């Protein structure tokens, strides 16, 4: 299916938000996820289905000093 991930078009076979995060090689522990402009609590990622045309933003924490 085709989705938009961080502003880029992407073809993915992931059925859930958690599967997408893992498919893309991200560390789930350092991310915030937004699906169609709604922030999703990490404990629910495995329950959130990804659908054709979804807009997904995966934002990572960056430390600095």
The 8 nearest C-alpha neighbors of each residue, nearest first, counted from 0:
[[1, 51, 11, 10, 12, 2, 50, 52],
 [0, 2, 10, 51, 9, 52, 11, 8],
 [1, 3, 52, 53, 9, 51, 8, 54],
 [2, 4, 8, 54, 7, 6, 9, 55],
 [5, 3, 55, 7, 6, 56, 54, 8],
 [6, 4, 56, 7, 55, 57, 3, 54],
 [5, 7, 4, 3, 8, 56, 54, 55],
 [8, 6, 4, 3, 5, 9, 2, 54],
 [7, 9, 3, 2, 4, 6, 1, 10],
 [10, 8, 2, 1, 3, 11, 7, 4],
 [9, 11, 1, 0, 2, 8, 12, 3],
 [12, 10, 13, 0, 9, 1, 2, 19],
 [11, 13, 0, 14, 10, 19, 1, 18],
 [14, 12, 19, 18, 11, 15, 49, 22],
 [13, 15, 49, 48, 12, 18, 16, 19],
 [16, 14, 48, 18, 49, 47, 17, 13],
 [15, 17, 19, 44, 18, 47, 49, 45],
 [18, 16, 44, 45, 20, 19, 15, 21],
 [17, 19, 15, 21, 13, 16, 20, 22],
 [20, 18, 22, 16, 13, 17, 21, 23],
 [21, 19, 17, 23, 18, 22, 25, 16],
 [20, 22, 24, 18, 23, 19, 25, 17],
 [23, 21, 19, 24, 20, 18, 13, 25],
 [22, 24, 20, 21, 25, 19, 18, 26],
 [25, 23, 21, 22, 20, 26, 19, 27],
 [24, 26, 20, 23, 21, 27, 22, 30],
 [25, 27, 28, 29, 24, 30, 21, 20],
 [28, 26, 30, 29, 25, 20, 21, 17],
 [29, 27, 26, 30, 41, 25, 31, 59],
 [28, 30, 27, 59, 60, 26, 31, 58],
 [31, 29, 59, 58, 27, 28, 57, 32],
 [30, 32, 58, 57, 59, 33, 29, 41],
 [33, 31, 57, 39, 56, 38, 30, 58],
 [32, 34, 38, 56, 37, 55, 36, 39],
 [35, 33, 55, 37, 36, 54, 38, 56],
 [34, 36, 54, 37, 53, 55, 33, 56],
 [37, 35, 34, 33, 38, 54, 55, 56],
 [36, 38, 33, 34, 35, 39, 32, 55],
 [39, 37, 33, 32, 34, 36, 40, 31],
 [38, 40, 33, 32, 41, 37, 43, 44],
 [41, 39, 42, 43, 38, 44, 32, 31],
 [42, 40, 44, 43, 39, 31, 32, 27],
 [41, 43, 40, 44, 45, 39, 46, 17],
 [44, 42, 41, 46, 45, 40, 47, 39],
 [45, 43, 17, 16, 41, 47, 46, 42],
 [44, 46, 17, 43, 47, 15, 16, 18],
 [47, 45, 43, 44, 48, 15, 16, 17],
 [48, 46, 44, 15, 16, 45, 43, 49],
 [49, 47, 15, 14, 46, 16, 50, 45],
 [48, 50, 15, 14, 16, 47, 53, 51],
 [51, 49, 53, 52, 48, 0, 2, 14],
 [50, 52, 0, 1, 53, 2, 49, 3],
 [51, 53, 2, 1, 50, 54, 3, 0],
 [54, 52, 2, 50, 51, 35, 3, 55],
 [55, 53, 3, 35, 34, 4, 2, 52],
 [56, 54, 34, 4, 33, 3, 53, 5],
 [55, 57, 5, 33, 4, 32, 58, 34],
 [58, 56, 32, 31, 30, 5, 33, 55],
 [59, 57, 31, 30, 56, 32, 60, 33],
 [60, 58, 30, 29, 61, 31, 57, 26],
 [59, 61, 29, 30, 62, 58, 31, 28],
 [60, 62, 59, 63, 29, 58, 30, 64],
 [63, 61, 60, 64, 59, 29, 30, 58],
 [64, 62, 61, 60, 59, 29, 58, 30],
 [63, 62, 61, 60, 59, 29, 58, 30]]
